[in-house]
Amino acid sequence: MGKSKGSRIVVTLECVCKNQEKNKLRKNGVMRYSTSKNKRNTPNRLEINKFCPQCNKHSLFKEIK
């Protein structure tokens, strides 16, 4: 019998710069990362600072559904 994965789930992180119209350097498209999190330890939505090649700087990435 195989073991269950438990409370770890795969989540998608999306850059917050996607809604900013003032950033003229941004190319078309949306930058996304995927990662996993433990639902029991972090029940809230995840927010991480990561590098966004679309805006060419470190920016906030928020969890989406």
N, CA, C and O atoms as a Tripos MOL2 file, in Angstrom:
@<TRIPOS>MOLECULE
protein
  260   259    65     0     0
PROTEIN
NO_CHARGES

@<TRIPOS>ATOM
      1 N           0.8250   -1.1670    0.0000 N.3       1 MET1
      2 CA          0.0000    0.0000    0.0000 C.3       1 MET1
      3 C           0.8820    1.2460    0.0000 C.2       1 MET1
      4 O           1.8740    1.3010    0.7260 O.2       1 MET1
      5 N           0.5260    2.2520   -0.8120 N.am      2 GLY2
      6 CA          1.2980    3.4850   -0.8750 C.3       2 GLY2
      7 C           0.8860    4.4600    0.2160 C.2       2 GLY2
      8 O          -0.2400    4.4380    0.7120 O.2       2 GLY2
      9 N           1.8210    5.3030    0.5660 N.am      3 LYS3
     10 CA          1.5300    6.3220    1.5700 C.3       3 LYS3
     11 C           0.8430    7.5110    0.9090 C.2       3 LYS3
     12 O           1.0790    7.8060   -0.2630 O.2       3 LYS3
     13 N          -0.0050    8.1860    1.6700 N.am      4 SER4
     14 CA         -0.6600    9.3760    1.1280 C.3       4 SER4
     15 C           0.2910   10.5580    1.2200 C.2       4 SER4
     16 O           1.2340   10.5470    2.0120 O.2       4 SER4
     17 N           0.0430   11.5620    0.4170 N.am      5 LYS5
     18 CA          0.8990   12.7470    0.3880 C.3       5 LYS5
     19 C           0.7670   13.5850    1.6490 C.2       5 LYS5
     20 O           1.6580   14.3790    1.9510 O.2       5 LYS5
     21 N          -0.3140   13.4290    2.3850 N.am      6 GLY6
     22 CA         -0.4870   14.2030    3.6030 C.3       6 GLY6
     23 C          -1.0990   15.5630    3.3290 C.2       6 GLY6
     24 O          -1.9720   15.7030    2.4730 O.2       6 GLY6
     25 N          -0.6320   16.5660    4.0640 N.am      7 SER7
     26 CA         -1.2450   17.8860    3.9500 C.3       7 SER7
     27 C          -0.4540   18.8250    3.0480 C.2       7 SER7
     28 O          -0.7280   20.0250    3.0260 O.2       7 SER7
     29 N           0.5300   18.3010    2.2980 N.am      8 ARG8
     30 CA          1.2870   19.1410    1.3630 C.3       8 ARG8
     31 C           0.5340   19.2860    0.0550 C.2       8 ARG8
     32 O           0.0770   18.3020   -0.5260 O.2       8 ARG8
     33 N           0.4090   20.5420   -0.4100 N.am      9 ILE9
     34 CA         -0.2700   20.7960   -1.6750 C.3       9 ILE9
     35 C           0.6200   21.6720   -2.5630 C.2       9 ILE9
     36 O           1.4930   22.3870   -2.0710 O.2       9 ILE9
     37 N           0.3890   21.6050   -3.8630 N.am     10 VAL10
     38 CA          1.1200   22.4270   -4.8220 C.3      10 VAL10
     39 C           0.3470   23.7240   -5.0260 C.2      10 VAL10
     40 O          -0.8570   23.7040   -5.2840 O.2      10 VAL10
     41 N           1.0510   24.8610   -4.9070 N.am     11 VAL11
     42 CA          0.4240   26.1700   -5.0880 C.3      11 VAL11
     43 C           1.1460   26.9310   -6.1960 C.2      11 VAL11
     44 O           2.3050   26.6490   -6.5020 O.2      11 VAL11
     45 N           0.4530   27.8950   -6.7900 N.am     12 THR12
     46 CA          1.0200   28.7300   -7.8400 C.3      12 THR12
     47 C           1.1690   30.1450   -7.3150 C.2      12 THR12
     48 O           0.2400   30.6950   -6.7230 O.2      12 THR12
     49 N           2.3440   30.7360   -7.5330 N.am     13 LEU13
     50 CA          2.6200   32.1060   -7.1180 C.3      13 LEU13
     51 C           2.6650   32.9890   -8.3520 C.2      13 LEU13
     52 O           3.2830   32.6290   -9.3540 O.2      13 LEU13
     53 N           2.0070   34.1550   -8.2860 N.am     14 GLU14
     54 CA          1.9500   35.0750   -9.4220 C.3      14 GLU14
     55 C           2.4470   36.4460   -8.9910 C.2      14 GLU14
     56 O           2.1670   36.8920   -7.8780 O.2      14 GLU14
     57 N           3.1830   37.1120   -9.8690 N.am     15 CYS15
     58 CA          3.7550   38.4220   -9.5750 C.3      15 CYS15
     59 C           2.6540   39.4710   -9.4600 C.2      15 CYS15
     60 O           1.6620   39.4180  -10.1860 O.2      15 CYS15
     61 N           2.8320   40.4300   -8.5390 N.am     16 VAL16
     62 CA          1.8410   41.4780   -8.3580 C.3      16 VAL16
     63 C           1.9710   42.5570   -9.4260 C.2      16 VAL16
     64 O           1.0980   43.4200   -9.5200 O.2      16 VAL16
     65 N           3.0180   42.5400  -10.2260 N.am     17 CYS17
     66 CA          3.2140   43.5700  -11.2480 C.3      17 CYS17
     67 C           2.2740   43.3880  -12.4320 C.2      17 CYS17
     68 O           2.2360   44.2470  -13.3130 O.2      17 CYS17
     69 N           1.5220   42.3100  -12.4790 N.am     18 LYS18
     70 CA          0.6530   42.0510  -13.6290 C.3      18 LYS18
     71 C          -0.4550   43.0830  -13.7740 C.2      18 LYS18
     72 O          -0.9610   43.2900  -14.8760 O.2      18 LYS18
     73 N          -0.8450   43.7390  -12.6720 N.am     19 ASN19
     74 CA         -1.9230   44.7160  -12.7300 C.3      19 ASN19
     75 C          -1.4250   46.1560  -12.8060 C.2      19 ASN19
     76 O          -2.2360   47.0770  -12.9050 O.2      19 ASN19
     77 N          -0.1100   46.3690  -12.7620 N.am     20 GLN20
     78 CA          0.4330   47.7200  -12.7680 C.3      20 GLN20
     79 C           0.6290   48.1950  -14.1990 C.2      20 GLN20
     80 O           1.4350   47.6320  -14.9400 O.2      20 GLN20
     81 N          -0.0990   49.2180  -14.5810 N.am     21 GLU21
     82 CA         -0.0130   49.7630  -15.9360 C.3      21 GLU21
     83 C           1.1440   50.7360  -16.0760 C.2      21 GLU21
     84 O           1.5980   50.9920  -17.1910 O.2      21 GLU21
     85 N           1.6420   51.2940  -14.9510 N.am     22 LYS22
     86 CA          2.6780   52.3100  -15.0290 C.3      22 LYS22
     87 C           4.0450   51.7350  -15.3750 C.2      22 LYS22
     88 O           4.9410   52.4870  -15.7570 O.2      22 LYS22
     89 N           4.2280   50.4330  -15.2520 N.am     23 ASN23
     90 CA          5.5070   49.8060  -15.5500 C.3      23 ASN23
     91 C           5.6020   49.5550  -17.0580 C.2      23 ASN23
     92 O           5.0160   48.5990  -17.5650 O.2      23 ASN23
     93 N           6.3250   50.3930  -17.7620 N.am     24 LYS24
     94 CA          6.4040   50.3160  -19.2190 C.3      24 LYS24
     95 C           7.4010   49.2650  -19.6910 C.2      24 LYS24
     96 O           7.3340   48.8360  -20.8430 O.2      24 LYS24
     97 N           8.3290   48.8380  -18.8240 N.am     25 LEU25
     98 CA          9.3500   47.8690  -19.2170 C.3      25 LEU25
     99 C           8.8150   46.4500  -19.2670 C.2      25 LEU25
    100 O           9.4740   45.5600  -19.8030 O.2      25 LEU25
    101 N           7.6350   46.2270  -18.7190 N.am     26 ARG26
    102 CA          7.0870   44.8820  -18.6110 C.3      26 ARG26
    103 C           6.6740   44.3480  -19.9750 C.2      26 ARG26
    104 O           6.0310   45.0430  -20.7620 O.2      26 ARG26
    105 N           7.0520   43.1110  -20.2400 N.am     27 LYS27
    106 CA          6.6850   42.4440  -21.4800 C.3      27 LYS27
    107 C           5.2990   41.8290  -21.3410 C.2      27 LYS27
    108 O           4.7290   41.8150  -20.2500 O.2      27 LYS27
    109 N           4.7600   41.3260  -22.4370 N.am     28 ASN28
    110 CA          3.4640   40.6500  -22.3880 C.3      28 ASN28
    111 C           3.6050   39.3210  -21.6650 C.2      28 ASN28
    112 O           4.6490   38.6730  -21.7400 O.2      28 ASN28
    113 N           2.5630   38.9220  -20.9710 N.am     29 GLY29
    114 CA          2.5740   37.6520  -20.2510 C.3      29 GLY29
    115 C           2.5950   37.8590  -18.7540 C.2      29 GLY29
    116 O           2.7100   38.9840  -18.2690 O.2      29 GLY29
    117 N           2.4840   36.7630  -18.0270 N.am     30 VAL30
    118 CA          2.4430   36.7840  -16.5800 C.3      30 VAL30
    119 C           3.5150   35.8420  -16.0660 C.2      30 VAL30
    120 O           3.6450   34.7210  -16.5580 O.2      30 VAL30
    121 N           4.2860   36.2870  -15.0790 N.am     31 MET31
    122 CA          5.3280   35.4460  -14.4980 C.3      31 MET31
    123 C           4.7470   34.6750  -13.3270 C.2      31 MET31
    124 O           4.1380   35.2580  -12.4300 O.2      31 MET31
    125 N           4.9390   33.3480  -13.3370 N.am     32 ARG32
    126 CA          4.4220   32.4900  -12.2680 C.3      32 ARG32
    127 C           5.4750   31.4940  -11.8330 C.2      32 ARG32
    128 O           6.2730   31.0210  -12.6420 O.2      32 ARG32
    129 N           5.4700   31.1790  -10.5440 N.am     33 TYR33
    130 CA          6.2780   30.1190   -9.9660 C.3      33 TYR33
    131 C           5.3290   29.1030   -9.3450 C.2      33 TYR33
    132 O           4.2110   29.4490   -8.9630 O.2      33 TYR33
    133 N           5.7640   27.8600   -9.2420 N.am     34 SER34
    134 CA          4.9830   26.8620   -8.5120 C.3      34 SER34
    135 C           5.8450   26.3110   -7.3890 C.2      34 SER34
    136 O           7.0500   26.1200   -7.5520 O.2      34 SER34
    137 N           5.2260   26.0610   -6.2640 N.am     35 THR35
    138 CA          5.9180   25.5410   -5.0920 C.3      35 THR35
    139 C           4.9170   24.7180   -4.2880 C.2      35 THR35
    140 O           3.7480   24.6200   -4.6630 O.2      35 THR35
    141 N           5.3640   24.1360   -3.2010 N.am     36 SER36
    142 CA          4.4620   23.3760   -2.3470 C.3      36 SER36
    143 C           4.4670   23.9820   -0.9470 C.2      36 SER36
    144 O           5.4410   24.6060   -0.5260 O.2      36 SER36
    145 N           3.3710   23.7870   -0.2450 N.am     37 LYS37
    146 CA          3.2710   24.2790    1.1240 C.3      37 LYS37
    147 C           2.4840   23.2850    1.9600 C.2      37 LYS37
    148 O           1.7300   22.4660    1.4340 O.2      37 LYS37
    149 N           2.6680   23.3690    3.2490 N.am     38 ASN38
    150 CA          1.9480   22.5320    4.1940 C.3      38 ASN38
    151 C           0.6990   23.2840    4.6390 C.2      38 ASN38
    152 O           0.7980   24.3640    5.2210 O.2      38 ASN38
    153 N          -0.4820   22.7140    4.3660 N.am     39 LYS39
    154 CA         -1.7380   23.3810    4.7040 C.3      39 LYS39
    155 C          -1.9290   23.5610    6.2010 C.2      39 LYS39
    156 O          -2.5550   24.5290    6.6310 O.2      39 LYS39
    157 N          -1.4050   22.6550    6.9920 N.am     40 ARG40
    158 CA         -1.5860   22.7510    8.4390 C.3      40 ARG40
    159 C          -0.7350   23.8630    9.0330 C.2      40 ARG40
    160 O          -1.1970   24.5770    9.9230 O.2      40 ARG40
    161 N           0.5030   24.0260    8.5620 N.am     41 ASN41
    162 CA          1.3960   25.0430    9.1200 C.3      41 ASN41
    163 C           1.1050   26.4360    8.5860 C.2      41 ASN41
    164 O           1.2470   27.4140    9.3190 O.2      41 ASN41
    165 N           0.6990   26.5490    7.3220 N.am     42 THR42
    166 CA          0.4240   27.8540    6.7170 C.3      42 THR42
    167 C          -0.9480   27.8340    6.0600 C.2      42 THR42
    168 O          -1.0510   27.6360    4.8500 O.2      42 THR42
    169 N          -2.0050   28.0370    6.8450 N.am     43 PRO43
    170 CA         -3.3540   28.0030    6.2700 C.3      43 PRO43
    171 C          -3.6590   29.2360    5.4230 C.2      43 PRO43
    172 O          -4.5220   29.1800    4.5470 O.2      43 PRO43
    173 N          -2.9560   30.3600    5.6720 N.am     44 ASN44
    174 CA         -3.1970   31.5820    4.9100 C.3      44 ASN44
    175 C          -2.4940   31.5040    3.5600 C.2      44 ASN44
    176 O          -1.7000   30.5970    3.3090 O.2      44 ASN44
    177 N          -2.8010   32.4740    2.6920 N.am     45 ARG45
    178 CA         -2.1630   32.5100    1.3800 C.3      45 ARG45
    179 C          -0.6950   32.9000    1.5180 C.2      45 ARG45
    180 O          -0.3310   33.7240    2.3570 O.2      45 ARG45
    181 N           0.1240   32.3030    0.6930 N.am     46 LEU46
    182 CA          1.5600   32.4910    0.7510 C.3      46 LEU46
    183 C           1.9610   33.7480   -0.0080 C.2      46 LEU46
    184 O           1.4100   34.0320   -1.0720 O.2      46 LEU46
    185 N           2.9340   34.5160    0.5370 N.am     47 GLU47
    186 CA          3.4990   35.6880   -0.1260 C.3      47 GLU47
    187 C           5.0070   35.6260    0.0120 C.2      47 GLU47
    188 O           5.5260   35.5730    1.1270 O.2      47 GLU47
    189 N           5.7240   35.6310   -1.1170 N.am     48 ILE48
    190 CA          7.1760   35.4880   -1.1250 C.3      48 ILE48
    191 C           7.7780   36.5150   -2.0760 C.2      48 ILE48
    192 O           7.2250   36.7780   -3.1440 O.2      48 ILE48
    193 N           8.9240   37.1010   -1.6810 N.am     49 ASN49
    194 CA          9.6650   37.9710   -2.5820 C.3      49 ASN49
    195 C          10.5730   37.1070   -3.4490 C.2      49 ASN49
    196 O          11.4360   36.3920   -2.9390 O.2      49 ASN49
    197 N          10.3720   37.1790   -4.7680 N.am     50 LYS50
    198 CA         11.1750   36.4210   -5.7200 C.3      50 LYS50
    199 C          11.5140   37.3250   -6.8960 C.2      50 LYS50
    200 O          10.9370   38.4020   -7.0440 O.2      50 LYS50
    201 N          12.4560   36.8860   -7.7370 N.am     51 PHE51
    202 CA         12.8580   37.6740   -8.8930 C.3      51 PHE51
    203 C          11.8590   37.5010  -10.0280 C.2      51 PHE51
    204 O          11.4860   36.3800  -10.3720 O.2      51 PHE51
    205 N          11.4290   38.6190  -10.6060 N.am     52 CYS52
    206 CA         10.5080   38.6040  -11.7320 C.3      52 CYS52
    207 C          11.2630   39.1030  -12.9650 C.2      52 CYS52
    208 O          11.6250   40.2780  -13.0170 O.2      52 CYS52
    209 N          11.5100   38.2440  -13.9570 N.am     53 PRO53
    210 CA         12.2120   38.7000  -15.1530 C.3      53 PRO53
    211 C          11.3760   39.6460  -16.0080 C.2      53 PRO53
    212 O          11.9260   40.3420  -16.8610 O.2      53 PRO53
    213 N          10.0680   39.6870  -15.8000 N.am     54 GLN54
    214 CA          9.2190   40.5980  -16.5530 C.3      54 GLN54
    215 C           9.4670   42.0500  -16.1240 C.2      54 GLN54
    216 O           9.5650   42.9370  -16.9720 O.2      54 GLN54
    217 N           9.5700   42.2970  -14.8050 N.am     55 CYS55
    218 CA          9.8510   43.6550  -14.3260 C.3      55 CYS55
    219 C          11.3210   43.8450  -13.9910 C.2      55 CYS55
    220 O          11.7310   44.9460  -13.6230 O.2      55 CYS55
    221 N          12.1220   42.7920  -14.1110 N.am     56 ASN56
    222 CA         13.5760   42.8300  -13.9420 C.3      56 ASN56
    223 C          13.9950   43.2860  -12.5460 C.2      56 ASN56
    224 O          14.9490   44.0500  -12.4000 O.2      56 ASN56
    225 N          13.2840   42.8180  -11.5220 N.am     57 LYS57
    226 CA         13.6380   43.1280  -10.1380 C.3      57 LYS57
    227 C          12.9440   42.1280   -9.2200 C.2      57 LYS57
    228 O          12.0810   41.3690   -9.6590 O.2      57 LYS57
    229 N          13.3220   42.1310   -7.9510 N.am     58 HIS58
    230 CA         12.6410   41.3130   -6.9550 C.3      58 HIS58
    231 C          11.3220   41.9730   -6.6050 C.2      58 HIS58
    232 O          11.2780   43.1720   -6.3310 O.2      58 HIS58
    233 N          10.2530   41.2030   -6.6140 N.am     59 SER59
    234 CA          8.9330   41.7360   -6.2920 C.3      59 SER59
    235 C           8.1310   40.6770   -5.5500 C.2      59 SER59
    236 O           8.5430   39.5220   -5.4410 O.2      59 SER59
    237 N           6.9880   41.0910   -5.0510 N.am     60 LEU60
    238 CA          6.1410   40.2160   -4.2510 C.3      60 LEU60
    239 C           5.3410   39.2740   -5.1400 C.2      60 LEU60
    240 O           4.7080   39.7010   -6.1060 O.2      60 LEU60
    241 N           5.3760   37.9940   -4.8030 N.am     61 PHE61
    242 CA          4.5810   36.9870   -5.4940 C.3      61 PHE61
    243 C           3.5470   36.4650   -4.5190 C.2      61 PHE61
    244 O           3.8810   36.0680   -3.4030 O.2      61 PHE61
    245 N           2.2830   36.4640   -4.9400 N.am     62 LYS62
    246 CA          1.1910   36.0210   -4.0720 C.3      62 LYS62
    247 C           0.5980   34.7250   -4.6130 C.2      62 LYS62
    248 O           0.6130   34.4620   -5.8150 O.2      62 LYS62
    249 N           0.0840   33.9380   -3.7020 N.am     63 GLU63
    250 CA         -0.5580   32.6720   -4.0650 C.3      63 GLU63
    251 C          -1.8910   32.9390   -4.7470 C.2      63 GLU63
    252 O          -2.6740   33.7740   -4.2960 O.2      63 GLU63
    253 N          -2.1430   32.2180   -5.8460 N.am     64 ILE64
    254 CA         -3.4210   32.3150   -6.5260 C.3      64 ILE64
    255 C          -4.1070   30.9660   -6.4730 C.2      64 ILE64
    256 O          -3.4640   29.9600   -6.1750 O.2      64 ILE64
    257 N          -5.4040   30.9240   -6.7580 N.am     65 LYS65
    258 CA         -6.1270   29.6530   -6.7890 C.3      65 LYS65
    259 C          -6.2280   29.1440   -8.1840 C.2      65 LYS65
    260 O          -6.8060   28.0810   -8.4120 O.2      65 LYS65
@<TRIPOS>BOND
     1     1     2 1
     2     2     3 1
     3     3     4 2
     4     3     5 am
     5     5     6 1
     6     6     7 1
     7     7     8 2
     8     7     9 am
     9     9    10 1
    10    10    11 1
    11    11    12 2
    12    11    13 am
    13    13    14 1
    14    14    15 1
    15    15    16 2
    16    15    17 am
    17    17    18 1
    18    18    19 1
    19    19    20 2
    20    19    21 am
    21    21    22 1
    22    22    23 1
    23    23    24 2
    24    23    25 am
    25    25    26 1
    26    26    27 1
    27    27    28 2
    28    27    29 am
    29    29    30 1
    30    30    31 1
    31    31    32 2
    32    31    33 am
    33    33    34 1
    34    34    35 1
    35    35    36 2
    36    35    37 am
    37    37    38 1
    38    38    39 1
    39    39    40 2
    40    39    41 am
    41    41    42 1
    42    42    43 1
    43    43    44 2
    44    43    45 am
    45    45    46 1
    46    46    47 1
    47    47    48 2
    48    47    49 am
    49    49    50 1
    50    50    51 1
    51    51    52 2
    52    51    53 am
    53    53    54 1
    54    54    55 1
    55    55    56 2
    56    55    57 am
    57    57    58 1
    58    58    59 1
    59    59    60 2
    60    59    61 am
    61    61    62 1
    62    62    63 1
    63    63    64 2
    64    63    65 am
    65    65    66 1
    66    66    67 1
    67    67    68 2
    68    67    69 am
    69    69    70 1
    70    70    71 1
    71    71    72 2
    72    71    73 am
    73    73    74 1
    74    74    75 1
    75    75    76 2
    76    75    77 am
    77    77    78 1
    78    78    79 1
    79    79    80 2
    80    79    81 am
    81    81    82 1
    82    82    83 1
    83    83    84 2
    84    83    85 am
    85    85    86 1
    86    86    87 1
    87    87    88 2
    88    87    89 am
    89    89    90 1
    90    90    91 1
    91    91    92 2
    92    91    93 am
    93    93    94 1
    94    94    95 1
    95    95    96 2
    96    95    97 am
    97    97    98 1
    98    98    99 1
    99    99   100 2
   100    99   101 am
   101   101   102 1
   102   102   103 1
   103   103   104 2
   104   103   105 am
   105   105   106 1
   106   106   107 1
   107   107   108 2
   108   107   109 am
   109   109   110 1
   110   110   111 1
   111   111   112 2
   112   111   113 am
   113   113   114 1
   114   114   115 1
   115   115   116 2
   116   115   117 am
   117   117   118 1
   118   118   119 1
   119   119   120 2
   120   119   121 am
   121   121   122 1
   122   122   123 1
   123   123   124 2
   124   123   125 am
   125   125   126 1
   126   126   127 1
   127   127   128 2
   128   127   129 am
   129   129   130 1
   130   130   131 1
   131   131   132 2
   132   131   133 am
   133   133   134 1
   134   134   135 1
   135   135   136 2
   136   135   137 am
   137   137   138 1
   138   138   139 1
   139   139   140 2
   140   139   141 am
   141   141   142 1
   142   142   143 1
   143   143   144 2
   144   143   145 am
   145   145   146 1
   146   146   147 1
   147   147   148 2
   148   147   149 am
   149   149   150 1
   150   150   151 1
   151   151   152 2
   152   151   153 am
   153   153   154 1
   154   154   155 1
   155   155   156 2
   156   155   157 am
   157   157   158 1
   158   158   159 1
   159   159   160 2
   160   159   161 am
   161   161   162 1
   162   162   163 1
   163   163   164 2
   164   163   165 am
   165   165   166 1
   166   166   167 1
   167   167   168 2
   168   167   169 am
   169   169   170 1
   170   170   171 1
   171   171   172 2
   172   171   173 am
   173   173   174 1
   174   174   175 1
   175   175   176 2
   176   175   177 am
   177   177   178 1
   178   178   179 1
   179   179   180 2
   180   179   181 am
   181   181   182 1
   182   182   183 1
   183   183   184 2
   184   183   185 am
   185   185   186 1
   186   186   187 1
   187   187   188 2
   188   187   189 am
   189   189   190 1
   190   190   191 1
   191   191   192 2
   192   191   193 am
   193   193   194 1
   194   194   195 1
   195   195   196 2
   196   195   197 am
   197   197   198 1
   198   198   199 1
   199   199   200 2
   200   199   201 am
   201   201   202 1
   202   202   203 1
   203   203   204 2
   204   203   205 am
   205   205   206 1
   206   206   207 1
   207   207   208 2
   208   207   209 am
   209   209   210 1
   210   210   211 1
   211   211   212 2
   212   211   213 am
   213   213   214 1
   214   214   215 1
   215   215   216 2
   216   215   217 am
   217   217   218 1
   218   218   219 1
   219   219   220 2
   220   219   221 am
   221   221   222 1
   222   222   223 1
   223   223   224 2
   224   223   225 am
   225   225   226 1
   226   226   227 1
   227   227   228 2
   228   227   229 am
   229   229   230 1
   230   230   231 1
   231   231   232 2
   232   231   233 am
   233   233   234 1
   234   234   235 1
   235   235   236 2
   236   235   237 am
   237   237   238 1
   238   238   239 1
   239   239   240 2
   240   239   241 am
   241   241   242 1
   242   242   243 1
   243   243   244 2
   244   243   245 am
   245   245   246 1
   246   246   247 1
   247   247   248 2
   248   247   249 am
   249   249   250 1
   250   250   251 1
   251   251   252 2
   252   251   253 am
   253   253   254 1
   254   254   255 1
   255   255   256 2
   256   255   257 am
   257   257   258 1
   258   258   259 1
   259   259   260 2
@<TRIPOS>SUBSTRUCTURE
     1 MET1         2 RESIDUE 1 A MET
     2 GLY2         6 RESIDUE 1 A GLY
     3 LYS3        10 RESIDUE 1 A LYS
     4 SER4        14 RESIDUE 1 A SER
     5 LYS5        18 RESIDUE 1 A LYS
     6 GLY6        22 RESIDUE 1 A GLY
     7 SER7        26 RESIDUE 1 A SER
     8 ARG8        30 RESIDUE 1 A ARG
     9 ILE9        34 RESIDUE 1 A ILE
    10 VAL10       38 RESIDUE 1 A VAL
    11 VAL11       42 RESIDUE 1 A VAL
    12 THR12       46 RESIDUE 1 A THR
    13 LEU13       50 RESIDUE 1 A LEU
    14 GLU14       54 RESIDUE 1 A GLU
    15 CYS15       58 RESIDUE 1 A CYS
    16 VAL16       62 RESIDUE 1 A VAL
    17 CYS17       66 RESIDUE 1 A CYS
    18 LYS18       70 RESIDUE 1 A LYS
    19 ASN19       74 RESIDUE 1 A ASN
    20 GLN20       78 RESIDUE 1 A GLN
    21 GLU21       82 RESIDUE 1 A GLU
    22 LYS22       86 RESIDUE 1 A LYS
    23 ASN23       90 RESIDUE 1 A ASN
    24 LYS24       94 RESIDUE 1 A LYS
    25 LEU25       98 RESIDUE 1 A LEU
    26 ARG26      102 RESIDUE 1 A ARG
    27 LYS27      106 RESIDUE 1 A LYS
    28 ASN28      110 RESIDUE 1 A ASN
    29 GLY29      114 RESIDUE 1 A GLY
    30 VAL30      118 RESIDUE 1 A VAL
    31 MET31      122 RESIDUE 1 A MET
    32 ARG32      126 RESIDUE 1 A ARG
    33 TYR33      130 RESIDUE 1 A TYR
    34 SER34      134 RESIDUE 1 A SER
    35 THR35      138 RESIDUE 1 A THR
    36 SER36      142 RESIDUE 1 A SER
    37 LYS37      146 RESIDUE 1 A LYS
    38 ASN38      150 RESIDUE 1 A ASN
    39 LYS39      154 RESIDUE 1 A LYS
    40 ARG40      158 RESIDUE 1 A ARG
    41 ASN41      162 RESIDUE 1 A ASN
    42 THR42      166 RESIDUE 1 A THR
    43 PRO43      170 RESIDUE 1 A PRO
    44 ASN44      174 RESIDUE 1 A ASN
    45 ARG45      178 RESIDUE 1 A ARG
    46 LEU46      182 RESIDUE 1 A LEU
    47 GLU47      186 RESIDUE 1 A GLU
    48 ILE48      190 RESIDUE 1 A ILE
    49 ASN49      194 RESIDUE 1 A ASN
    50 LYS50      198 RESIDUE 1 A LYS
    51 PHE51      202 RESIDUE 1 A PHE
    52 CYS52      206 RESIDUE 1 A CYS
    53 PRO53      210 RESIDUE 1 A PRO
    54 GLN54      214 RESIDUE 1 A GLN
    55 CYS55      218 RESIDUE 1 A CYS
    56 ASN56      222 RESIDUE 1 A ASN
    57 LYS57      226 RESIDUE 1 A LYS
    58 HIS58      230 RESIDUE 1 A HIS
    59 SER59      234 RESIDUE 1 A SER
    60 LEU60      238 RESIDUE 1 A LEU
    61 PHE61      242 RESIDUE 1 A PHE
    62 LYS62      246 RESIDUE 1 A LYS
    63 GLU63      250 RESIDUE 1 A GLU
    64 ILE64      254 RESIDUE 1 A ILE
    65 LYS65      258 RESIDUE 1 A LYS
